[in-house]
């Protein structure tokens, strides 16, 4: 069964990629959708076996590398953590595949698109089912490569190409740190297999390593290097700049990347390596600070964005920050719980946004929308569910997982934990405001699009609405039904087992009642406040914008990260490249190398031609001179 889960998406990608244009394009969509859907059903069956019978397995596919002390197999590791990730990846991917049948119906390159989607799913499954760091890295890079294909799918658009390259390059920065972490693991333990490394990790507790002139504990250095990889893949602050630009790809791609695959890989990595991180207090504190900083930073930017997909993209970045600071306070299971619930409502929001964009003929600016809730009632209702879940409205999925993160951070009791809890509450308010801003400006108020007649706005076809309904059900019920299983007091024993390591059990205490009620109260009050600001009396917000223009511009410029990186890295690299091109390559290598030799031969040829004048006496004279020179040489010799 495990084989089918992993290889059915690969088979679908292969058939569609190589033979998709040889038969009707509808068959390409059908084959990939069915194969991934079957993989999803089998993943659910595996998950139920893990849940009910404590099933675990390590299925050997083949021996991969045997070189010296390096012995690596390609295996499928099934435990609580990987089974949950398989469900998230395959279920969301299956719904995205089905949704794409309608969304990409007018695109002439549907087979290639569906092939990329399935290949992306396969790479992510390889990543989450790995039993060693090398296989994980293989899946990790596969996901990065597929993201490049999908983000740049509309390659004739300059912006799409630039976004794909940017995502690829920024992720390589993180991957370099990740690779160094794997090298260091192999250096100390002589193996890259999870179980062997985790069993030996205590032996490293007292060892130090000199790295770039700094004397660090070896375990701290390993954890930080691995986290750099996670930062790149999960778009944490400093390595986040690729994520909003990735919206240049088709909307189904955005949903898959942001909800279930690429960006969740970093969180999965930290949770999978919990047996290592539990011994590094420094790394956990840094993860907490980076996570809460990302959560707040991304939320502030989302407040002023006008592109519907970029608002949701920055929302993803912010929610990933929540997941990371949950891991930073040691609540790995809570981070996975939020990853699980987030997959439903974030995929719902992205696909819902795709439905809106589809209705508006590819328009993405929310300022050019409005007043269409009666024209697209199903999308409206389903987007409302997604918005409520994202904001953490009481008793929807986001409420259970997000509030749990804030509460566990508070219960941590240290400075970073309490600080993270405070930032988490503030970010929850900002999340609610930008979410309702998107919702009200998209569906309510006046119709603001002058290019498309209001009567032409229409609901999406059933093949696009059906996945939204499934995701909406998950957004409503997933938190309630899975809370006790994933983060209950006995979850670490009854479900997670050995897949997550806790040196000290998580606190079973409860924060004060006022603290528990604080976040849901703020989230609930944000609805009438947002209604007033964005619909009832917009003058308040307009006056605030005018009087605080420097702040608004700072947020619109996304804290100037792109400009800063351009100044520090991009422009110097361009100037250096230009120097090597003009001065080194052009004036030196080409001048004295190929071009120089070519010009010399050309000049000699021109001069030699002058002797070809047709006069026999001149030819005889030259031959005589030549004969004389040879004779002289022989006599002297």
URDA-V125121 format. One record per residue. RES is the residue in one letter. NEAR is the number of other C-alpha atoms within 8 Angstrom. D_LAST is the distance of its C-alpha to the last C-alpha in Angstrom with 2 decimals. Layout:
RES/NEAR/D_LAST  RES/NEAR/D_LAST
//
This chain:
X/5/87.79  X/8/85.19  X/6/82.44  X/9/84.19  X/13/84.66  X/12/80.94  X/9/79.42  X/12/81.87  X/16/80.54  X/11/76.97  X/8/77.98  X/14/79.67  X/15/76.59  X/10/74.38  X/9/76.69  X/16/77.29  X/11/73.74  X/7/72.13  X/9/74.98  X/14/77.25  X/9/76.33  X/5/76.90  X/7/80.64  X/8/83.35  X/10/82.56  X/6/86.03  X/9/85.00  X/13/82.16  X/14/84.69  X/8/87.12  X/10/84.66  X/16/83.26  X/11/86.74  X/8/88.31  X/11/85.57  X/16/85.69  X/11/89.51  X/10/89.62  X/14/87.26  X/14/89.69  X/9/92.70  X/12/91.01  X/13/90.06  X/9/93.73  X/8/94.72  X/9/92.27  X/12/93.64  X/9/97.20  X/10/96.23  X/14/94.81  X/10/97.93  X/7/100.53  X/7/98.98  X/8/96.38  X/10/93.69  X/9/90.15  X/8/87.13  X/9/83.39  X/8/82.14  X/9/78.71  X/8/76.66  X/7/73.45  X/9/71.21  X/8/68.66  X/8/66.23  X/9/65.80  X/6/62.96  X/5/63.40  X/7/66.67  X/10/66.84  X/10/69.29  X/12/70.56  X/10/72.82  X/12/73.80  X/12/77.56  X/14/80.66  X/12/82.74  X/12/86.36  X/11/88.64  X/14/91.02  X/11/88.33  X/11/86.05  X/13/89.04  X/9/90.35  X/9/86.97  X/13/86.63  X/12/89.99  X/11/89.08  X/13/85.68  X/14/86.77  X/11/90.16  X/14/88.91  X/13/85.92  X/12/88.25  X/9/90.47  X/13/87.50  X/15/86.26  X/13/89.71  X/15/90.01  X/11/86.63  X/11/88.01  X/10/90.18  X/12/88.04  X/8/84.87  X/8/86.80  X/5/85.28  X/6/81.68  X/4/79.48  X/6/77.29  X/12/80.04  X/13/78.27  X/10/75.31  X/10/77.72  X/14/79.82  X/14/76.76  X/13/75.58  X/13/79.08  X/14/79.23  X/12/75.74  X/12/76.77  X/13/79.85  X/12/77.85  X/12/75.47  X/15/78.47  X/12/80.14  X/14/77.03  X/14/77.18  X/12/80.87  X/12/80.92  X/13/77.93  X/14/78.48  X/10/75.30  X/11/73.36  X/9/70.29  X/12/72.37  X/13/74.23  X/10/70.95  X/10/69.92  X/13/73.21  X/12/72.92  X/8/69.60  X/11/70.91  X/13/73.84  X/11/71.53  X/9/69.38  X/11/72.47  X/14/73.93  X/12/70.82  X/10/71.39  X/14/75.10  X/17/75.07  X/14/72.47  X/10/74.16  X/10/74.83  X/8/71.14  X/6/71.58  X/7/73.47  X/7/71.20  X/7/73.67  X/16/73.66  X/13/69.86  X/9/69.88  X/14/72.70  X/15/70.96  X/9/67.74  X/9/69.83  X/14/71.77  X/12/68.61  X/8/66.82  X/12/69.89  X/13/70.58  X/9/67.01  X/10/67.81  X/15/70.79  X/11/68.97  X/9/66.31  X/13/69.09  X/14/70.61  X/10/67.37  X/9/66.99  X/14/70.56  X/13/69.83  X/8/66.72  X/9/68.88  X/13/71.55  X/10/69.08  X/7/67.62  X/6/71.06  X/9/72.72  X/9/69.94  X/11/71.62  X/15/72.39  X/10/75.55  X/9/78.64  X/7/81.00  X/9/78.61  X/12/77.72  X/9/81.32  X/7/82.53  X/9/80.06  X/10/80.45  X/7/82.82  X/6/80.16  X/9/78.19  X/10/81.10  X/7/80.11  X/8/76.30  X/8/74.42  X/9/71.06  X/8/68.99  X/7/68.11  X/4/66.36  X/5/67.68  X/6/71.23  X/8/72.93  X/10/74.89  X/11/76.90  X/12/74.79  X/12/77.58  X/12/78.01  X/11/74.32  X/12/74.33  X/13/77.45  X/10/76.13  X/12/72.80  X/14/74.69  X/13/77.04  X/12/74.22  X/16/73.46  X/15/77.15  X/14/77.29  X/17/74.61  X/13/76.07  X/15/79.67  X/13/78.95  X/14/80.30  X/10/80.09  X/6/76.56  X/12/75.15  X/12/77.86  X/11/76.37  X/12/75.19  X/12/78.67  X/9/80.46  X/10/77.48  X/13/77.56  X/13/80.67  X/10/78.42  X/13/78.45  X/11/81.39  X/11/84.62  X/14/84.74  X/11/81.39  X/12/82.91  X/15/85.85  X/14/83.72  X/11/81.30  X/14/84.07  X/15/86.78  X/14/85.42  X/13/81.70  X/14/78.91  X/14/80.79  X/14/82.93  X/14/79.92  X/14/79.66  X/15/83.32  X/10/82.98  X/9/80.02  X/13/82.03  X/11/85.08  X/10/83.11  X/8/81.61  X/12/85.03  X/12/84.71  X/11/81.78  X/12/83.25  X/12/86.53  X/9/84.78  X/11/83.25  X/9/85.85  X/7/83.19  X/12/81.73  X/14/85.21  X/11/86.19  X/9/83.04  X/13/83.68  X/17/87.25  X/11/86.21  X/13/83.50  X/16/85.94  X/15/88.83  X/10/86.58  X/14/85.20  X/16/88.71  X/13/89.96  X/10/86.88  X/12/86.64  X/15/90.39  X/10/90.34  X/13/87.66  X/13/89.54  X/11/92.52  X/10/90.91  X/10/88.75  X/9/89.81  X/9/87.65  X/12/89.81  X/10/86.93  X/13/85.45  X/14/88.85  X/12/89.00  X/12/85.36  X/14/86.11  X/12/89.21  X/11/87.02  X/16/84.89  X/14/88.13  X/10/89.61  X/16/86.45  X/15/86.95  X/15/90.40  X/16/88.90  X/15/86.38  X/16/88.86  X/16/91.05  X/16/88.28  X/14/87.81  X/13/91.43  X/10/91.02  X/12/92.98  X/11/90.36  X/11/93.01  X/15/94.41  X/15/90.96  X/13/90.71  X/12/94.24  X/12/93.29  X/10/90.10  X/9/92.35  X/15/94.95  X/13/92.41  X/12/90.66  X/14/93.83  X/18/94.83  X/15/91.34  X/14/90.44  X/15/93.84  X/12/93.15  X/14/89.71  X/14/90.87  X/12/94.00  X/12/91.85  X/11/89.86  X/13/93.14  X/9/94.01  X/11/90.60  X/11/91.03  X/11/94.41  X/10/93.04  X/6/90.15  X/7/87.44  X/8/88.93  X/8/88.44  X/9/89.92  X/12/93.35  X/9/94.45  X/10/94.33  X/14/96.56  X/15/100.11  X/11/103.47  X/12/102.34  X/9/104.09  X/6/106.52  X/8/103.81  X/12/101.76  X/9/104.48  X/8/102.73  X/13/99.53  X/10/101.73  X/8/103.73  X/13/100.71  X/13/98.80  X/9/101.92  X/12/101.78  X/14/98.09  X/13/98.80  X/10/101.73  X/15/99.71  X/14/96.80  X/13/99.12  X/16/100.73  X/13/104.16  X/7/106.64  X/9/106.58  X/15/103.49  X/17/100.29  X/18/98.57  X/15/101.67  X/14/101.54  X/14/97.83  X/11/97.25  X/12/100.42  X/9/99.53  X/15/96.18  X/13/97.95  X/12/100.64  X/12/98.25  X/15/96.20  X/12/99.45  X/12/100.45  X/10/97.12  X/8/98.73  X/6/95.61  X/6/94.52  X/9/91.85  X/14/94.25  X/13/97.09  X/8/94.74  X/15/93.30  X/13/96.85  X/9/97.73  X/10/94.63  X/13/95.39  X/10/98.86  X/9/97.60  X/11/94.92  X/12/97.61  X/12/99.47  X/11/96.37  X/12/95.64  X/13/99.14  X/12/98.91  X/13/95.61  X/11/96.69  X/12/99.97  X/11/98.25  X/11/96.05  X/12/99.06  X/13/101.43  X/13/98.96  X/12/97.82  X/12/101.20  X/12/103.92  X/9/104.70  X/6/103.99  X/10/101.61  X/8/98.72  X/8/96.31  X/6/96.39  X/4/93.85  X/8/95.64  X/8/99.31  X/6/101.49  X/5/102.90  X/6/99.45  X/12/99.00  X/8/99.54  X/11/99.49  X/11/96.52  X/7/96.82  X/6/98.24  X/10/94.86  X/15/93.94  X/12/97.35  X/9/97.79  X/12/94.92  X/12/96.41  X/9/99.77  X/8/98.26  X/12/96.40  X/14/99.60  X/9/101.49  X/12/98.86  X/17/99.09  X/12/102.85  X/10/103.30  X/12/100.07  X/16/100.87  X/10/104.43  X/8/103.77  X/8/100.64  X/13/101.49  X/9/103.17  X/9/100.59  X/14/97.52  X/12/98.86  X/8/102.24  X/7/103.03  X/8/102.19  X/12/99.22  X/12/96.64  X/7/98.36  X/7/99.68  X/13/96.88  X/13/93.66  X/9/93.71  X/5/90.34  X/9/88.43  X/14/89.26  X/8/89.45  X/10/91.98  X/5/91.96  X/4/95.29  X/5/97.59  X/7/98.08  X/7/101.22  X/5/104.29  X/5/106.12  X/6/106.92  X/9/106.37  X/6/109.49  X/6/111.28  X/6/110.56  X/8/106.81  X/11/107.01  X/8/108.90  X/8/106.79  X/12/103.85  X/12/105.91  X/8/108.33  X/9/105.56  X/14/104.02  X/8/107.41  X/8/108.27  X/11/104.93  X/11/106.17  X/7/108.99  X/8/106.88  X/12/104.00  X/11/106.48  X/10/107.88  X/11/104.51  X/12/102.78  X/11/105.73  X/7/108.95  X/8/107.92  X/10/104.26  X/6/104.93  X/8/104.81  X/9/101.25  X/8/100.23  X/8/101.61  X/8/99.84  X/9/96.55  X/7/96.99  X/6/97.97  X/8/95.22  X/8/92.36  X/6/89.67  X/7/90.57  X/10/90.67  X/8/87.32  X/10/85.85  X/11/87.02  X/10/85.89  X/7/82.42  X/9/82.58  X/8/82.40  X/8/79.13  X/9/77.05  X/8/74.88  X/7/74.31  X/8/73.56  X/9/71.01  X/9/69.45  X/9/69.11  X/8/67.82  X/8/65.62  X/9/65.17  X/9/64.32  X/9/61.85  X/8/60.08  X/8/59.98  X/8/58.56  X/8/55.94  X/8/54.99  X/8/54.79  X/9/52.54  X/9/50.09  X/9/50.21  X/9/49.74  X/9/47.64  X/10/45.65  X/10/45.30  X/10/45.35  X/9/43.67  X/10/41.17  X/10/40.40  X/11/40.83  X/10/39.25  X/9/35.98  X/9/36.17  X/9/37.27  X/9/38.42  X/10/35.39  X/9/32.90  X/8/35.22  X/8/35.52  X/8/31.75  X/8/31.23  X/8/34.26  X/8/32.99  X/8/29.62  X/8/31.55  X/8/33.84  X/8/31.07  X/8/29.34  X/7/32.72  X/7/32.87  X/6/30.22  X/6/32.58  X/5/34.76  X/4/35.17  X/6/33.82  X/6/31.68  X/6/30.15  X/7/28.74  X/8/27.20  X/8/25.66  X/8/24.38  X/8/22.68  X/8/21.12  X/8/19.86  X/8/18.33  X/8/16.67  X/8/15.40  X/8/14.09  X/8/12.21  X/8/10.59  X/8/9.87  X/8/8.49  X/8/6.06  X/7/5.10  X/6/5.46  X/5/3.80  X/4/0.00
//
